[in-house]
Amino acid sequence: MLGGYAHRVTGGPETDTDLRIVMSTDPGPSAAIIEEVAAWGEATGYPSWIPGSFTGPESVGISRLRADVASGGLYLMWRGERAVGTLSLLENDPLFWPGAGDEAMYLHRFAVRRGDAGAGRQAVRWCIGEARRRGRSFVRLDCLAGNPGIRRYYESYGFVQVDGKLVNGTQYSLYQVAVTPPA
């Protein structure tokens, strides 16, 4: 079930004009995409999530997705009638960025099906544009410090590591990118 509003992602020559980003009210499709990406990550040595952590109605992953739905921050990326990716764009992140105020939007649970890997580029651009639209100065995120592939990915979009944090025995890198104000 979809809700909220849709955004067609448009722009320069690398734009996928068929990609839409739509607010979601159902954590199921997002969980399925994350599980697919988690399995790929584990198989290739680039883990992001533990496979199985987004399965079952009482799982930690589903609980987080439900919270994202409740805050209006869960989105699906659609190409035609097919969900190709998911992301959560949140107003705050008390775990990784406590006391940060309202200067940023926080990107979480960002995953794109392997066969649609190019959709991530437009999704990152959309997140930056959405933060700009909401008057925020940064988009921030956390990722596993031990995953050089995902760190390079975010760095290729201008994200800069600004800190690190140990949570439950796992080291995370904290990144942000400045959002330029509208002209």
URFENDA-V85051 format. One record per pair of residues at least 24 apart in sequence whose ideal C-beta (glycine too) atoms are under 6 Angstrom apart, sorted by sequence separation. I is the first residue (numbers start at 1). J is the second residue. D is the distance in Angstrom with one decimal. If there is no record, write none. Layout:
# URFENDA-V85051
[[I | J | D] [I | J | D]]
This chain:
# URFENDA-V85051
[[1 | 25 | 5.2] [1 | 26 | 4.7] [86 | 111 | 5.5] [105 | 131 | 4.2] [145 | 171 | 4.1] [85 | 112 | 3.8] [145 | 172 | 5.8] [145 | 173 | 4.5] [84 | 113 | 5.2] [142 | 172 | 4.5] [143 | 173 | 5.7] [31 | 62 | 5.9] [105 | 136 | 5.0] [84 | 116 | 3.8] [104 | 136 | 5.4] [107 | 139 | 5.8] [142 | 174 | 5.4] [124 | 157 | 5.0] [85 | 119 | 5.2] [103 | 137 | 4.8] [104 | 138 | 3.9] [105 | 139 | 5.4] [106 | 140 | 5.2] [107 | 141 | 4.3] [141 | 175 | 5.3] [27 | 62 | 5.6] [30 | 65 | 5.4] [84 | 119 | 5.1] [87 | 123 | 5.9] [104 | 140 | 4.7] [140 | 176 | 4.4] [27 | 65 | 3.4] [89 | 127 | 5.6] [138 | 176 | 4.6] [139 | 177 | 5.3] [27 | 66 | 5.6] [138 | 178 | 6.0] [77 | 119 | 5.3] [137 | 179 | 5.8] [97 | 140 | 6.0] [136 | 179 | 5.9] [25 | 69 | 5.6] [77 | 123 | 5.6] [96 | 142 | 4.6] [29 | 76 | 5.9] [132 | 179 | 4.9] [131 | 179 | 4.7] [24 | 74 | 4.7] [128 | 179 | 5.7] [23 | 75 | 5.7] [24 | 76 | 4.7] [33 | 86 | 4.8] [21 | 75 | 5.3] [22 | 76 | 5.6] [29 | 83 | 4.8] [21 | 77 | 5.4] [30 | 86 | 3.9] [20 | 78 | 4.6] [19 | 79 | 5.6] [18 | 79 | 5.2] [96 | 165 | 5.8] [37 | 111 | 4.1] [40 | 114 | 5.5] [34 | 111 | 4.8] [33 | 111 | 5.1] [96 | 174 | 6.0] [33 | 113 | 6.0] [19 | 119 | 5.6] [46 | 147 | 5.5] [19 | 122 | 5.2] [46 | 149 | 4.5] [21 | 126 | 5.2] [16 | 122 | 5.5] [9 | 122 | 4.3] [9 | 126 | 5.3]]
